[in-house]
């Protein structure tokens, strides 16, 4: 028999709140190039290029609803390295990595939405949408 675990909405919400509420006042780093997104946040970034760091809100996410957690407003910042971004890393305020996800434009299936993935040095970066879900 195949595996088919499922969780209640309450369990999903509890898991997301526990995992992501530690990000209050933390950071969101955008990366591209190199060997791509690591297998997990436990893997150190090596040859990937960081384009920019954005600051997460003092209350980074709203409470999870129906297994989905949506970020509150994320700061803007000037991009320091030109790169085609493909993934992001969320870090606690002490810079401990917690979560990685994909980056794309509004017409793509991704975790974080940006206007363009072609980040150019000197341009202001924004992340208008960041939604994390447990299916």
C-alpha positions as CSV (number, residue, x, y, z in Angstrom):
1,X,0.0,0.0,0.0
2,X,1.3,3.5,-0.9
3,X,1.8,6.1,1.8
4,X,-0.9,8.8,2.1
5,X,-0.6,10.8,5.3
6,X,-3.0,13.6,5.8
7,X,-3.3,16.2,8.6
8,X,-6.2,18.2,10.0
9,X,-6.3,22.0,9.3
10,X,-5.6,22.6,13.0
11,X,-2.5,20.4,12.9
12,X,-1.2,22.2,9.8
13,X,-1.8,25.6,11.4
14,X,0.0,24.5,14.6
15,X,3.0,23.2,12.6
16,X,3.3,26.4,10.4
17,X,2.9,28.7,13.4
18,X,5.6,26.8,15.4
19,X,8.0,26.7,12.4
20,X,7.6,30.3,11.1
21,X,6.8,32.5,14.1
22,X,10.5,32.3,15.0
23,X,11.1,34.6,12.0
24,X,9.8,37.7,13.6
25,X,12.3,40.5,12.8
26,X,14.3,38.2,10.6
27,X,15.5,38.3,7.0
28,X,14.7,37.1,3.5
29,X,17.7,36.6,1.2
30,X,17.2,36.1,-2.6
31,X,19.7,33.9,-4.5
32,X,20.4,32.7,-8.0
33,X,23.2,31.1,-10.0
34,X,25.7,28.5,-8.9
35,X,24.4,25.1,-8.0
36,X,20.9,26.3,-7.3
37,X,18.7,25.9,-4.2
38,X,20.2,23.7,-1.6
39,X,18.3,20.5,-0.4
40,X,17.4,22.3,2.9
41,X,18.1,25.4,5.0
42,X,20.5,23.2,6.9
43,X,22.8,23.2,3.9
44,X,25.3,26.1,3.8
45,X,25.1,28.5,0.8
46,X,28.3,28.0,-1.3
47,X,28.5,29.1,-4.9
48,X,25.1,30.8,-5.2
49,X,24.9,34.6,-5.6
50,X,22.9,36.6,-3.0
51,X,21.1,39.4,-4.8
52,X,19.6,41.2,-1.9
53,X,18.4,40.9,1.8
54,X,15.0,42.1,2.8
55,X,13.9,42.6,6.4
56,X,10.8,40.7,7.6
57,X,8.2,42.5,9.6
58,X,8.5,42.5,13.4
59,X,5.5,40.1,13.2
60,X,6.7,38.2,10.1
61,X,3.5,36.2,9.4
62,X,-0.1,36.3,10.2
63,X,-1.5,33.3,12.0
64,X,-1.9,30.3,9.8
65,X,-5.4,29.6,8.4
66,X,-6.4,26.4,6.6
67,X,-2.8,25.2,6.4
68,X,-1.5,28.4,4.9
69,X,0.6,31.2,6.4
70,X,0.9,34.6,4.7
71,X,3.8,37.0,5.3
72,X,3.0,40.5,6.6
73,X,4.7,43.4,4.8
74,X,8.3,42.8,3.8
75,X,10.8,45.7,3.5
76,X,12.3,46.8,0.2
77,X,16.1,47.1,-0.4
78,X,18.5,48.0,-3.2
79,X,19.8,44.9,-5.0
80,X,23.6,44.5,-4.6
81,X,24.3,41.7,-7.2
82,X,22.8,41.2,-10.6
83,X,21.5,37.6,-10.9
84,X,18.4,35.7,-12.1
85,X,16.9,34.8,-8.7
86,X,15.4,31.3,-8.3
87,X,15.1,30.8,-4.6
88,X,15.0,32.5,-1.2
89,X,16.1,31.7,2.3
90,X,14.3,32.9,5.4
91,X,16.5,33.5,8.5
92,X,15.8,34.3,12.1
93,X,17.0,37.6,13.4
94,X,20.2,35.8,14.6
95,X,20.7,34.7,11.0
96,X,19.8,31.0,11.6
97,X,18.3,29.6,8.4
98,X,14.7,28.3,8.8
99,X,13.0,27.9,5.4
100,X,13.9,27.9,1.7
101,X,11.5,28.3,-1.2
102,X,11.1,29.1,-4.8
103,X,10.9,32.5,-6.4
104,X,8.9,33.4,-9.5
105,X,6.6,35.9,-11.1
106,X,2.9,36.2,-10.6
107,X,2.1,33.8,-13.6
108,X,4.4,31.1,-12.2
109,X,3.8,28.5,-9.5
110,X,6.2,29.5,-6.7
111,X,6.4,30.3,-3.0
112,X,7.4,33.9,-3.3
113,X,6.2,36.3,-6.0
114,X,8.3,39.1,-7.4
115,X,7.8,41.4,-10.4
116,X,10.7,39.9,-12.3
117,X,13.3,37.3,-11.4
118,X,16.0,39.3,-13.3
119,X,17.4,41.2,-10.3
120,X,19.7,44.0,-11.4
121,X,22.2,45.8,-9.1
122,X,21.1,49.2,-8.0
123,X,17.3,48.5,-8.5
124,X,15.0,48.3,-5.5
125,X,13.7,44.8,-4.8
126,X,10.3,44.1,-3.5
127,X,8.5,40.8,-2.5
128,X,4.7,41.6,-2.6
129,X,3.7,38.0,-1.8
130,X,5.0,35.2,0.3
131,X,2.7,32.4,1.1
132,X,3.8,29.1,2.8
133,X,1.4,26.1,2.9
134,X,1.3,22.5,4.0
135,X,-0.7,20.6,1.4
